[in-house]
Amino acid sequence: MYILILIGVAMLSSFLTLFLHCAVILGKESDKKWEEEQISKKEEKKE
C-alpha cells in the first residue's frame, strides 16, 4: 500500500515540476518580448 502512495506522490511532484518549468520558460519568453517592445518604443521616440 505504501508503494502506491509513494508512486502517486512521485507522479504528482513530477507533473508539478514540469508545470513550473514550463511557467518559467514562458515567463522568460514574455519578458524578452516585453524588453524588445520597450527598446523599439525608445527607438521610435528618438526618430
C-alpha positions as a Markdown table, in Angstrom:
| # | Residue | x | y | z |
|---|---|---|---|---|
| 1 | Met | 0.0 | 0.0 | 0.0 |
| 2 | Tyr | 2.8 | 2.4 | 0.8 |
| 3 | Ile | 4.4 | 1.8 | -2.5 |
| 4 | Leu | 1.2 | 3.0 | -4.3 |
| 5 | Ile | 1.2 | 6.2 | -2.2 |
| 6 | Leu | 4.9 | 6.7 | -3.0 |
| 7 | Ile | 4.3 | 6.3 | -6.7 |
| 8 | Gly | 1.4 | 8.7 | -6.6 |
| 9 | Val | 3.4 | 11.4 | -4.8 |
| 10 | Ala | 6.3 | 10.9 | -7.2 |
| 11 | Met | 3.9 | 11.3 | -10.2 |
| 12 | Leu | 2.3 | 14.4 | -8.7 |
| 13 | Ser | 5.7 | 16.0 | -7.9 |
| 14 | Ser | 7.0 | 15.3 | -11.4 |
| 15 | Phe | 3.9 | 16.9 | -13.0 |
| 16 | Leu | 4.2 | 19.9 | -10.7 |
| 17 | Thr | 7.9 | 20.3 | -11.6 |
| 18 | Leu | 7.1 | 20.1 | -15.3 |
| 19 | Phe | 4.4 | 22.7 | -14.9 |
| 20 | Leu | 6.7 | 25.1 | -13.0 |
| 21 | His | 9.5 | 24.7 | -15.6 |
| 22 | Cys | 7.0 | 25.5 | -18.4 |
| 23 | Ala | 5.8 | 28.5 | -16.5 |
| 24 | Val | 9.4 | 29.8 | -16.0 |
| 25 | Ile | 10.2 | 29.3 | -19.7 |
| 26 | Leu | 7.0 | 31.1 | -20.8 |
| 27 | Gly | 7.7 | 33.9 | -18.4 |
| 28 | Lys | 11.2 | 34.3 | -19.8 |
| 29 | Glu | 9.8 | 34.4 | -23.3 |
| 30 | Ser | 7.3 | 37.1 | -22.4 |
| 31 | Asp | 10.0 | 39.1 | -20.7 |
| 32 | Lys | 12.1 | 39.1 | -23.8 |
| 33 | Lys | 9.1 | 40.2 | -25.9 |
| 34 | Trp | 8.4 | 43.0 | -23.4 |
| 35 | Glu | 12.0 | 44.2 | -23.5 |
| 36 | Glu | 12.0 | 44.2 | -27.3 |
| 37 | Glu | 8.8 | 46.3 | -27.3 |
| 38 | Gln | 10.4 | 48.8 | -24.9 |
| 39 | Ile | 13.5 | 49.1 | -27.0 |
| 40 | Ser | 11.5 | 49.6 | -30.2 |
| 41 | Lys | 9.4 | 52.3 | -28.4 |
| 42 | Lys | 12.5 | 54.1 | -27.3 |
| 43 | Glu | 14.0 | 54.0 | -30.9 |
| 44 | Glu | 10.7 | 55.3 | -32.3 |
| 45 | Lys | 10.8 | 58.2 | -29.9 |
| 46 | Lys | 14.3 | 59.1 | -30.8 |
| 47 | Glu | 13.4 | 59.2 | -34.5 |
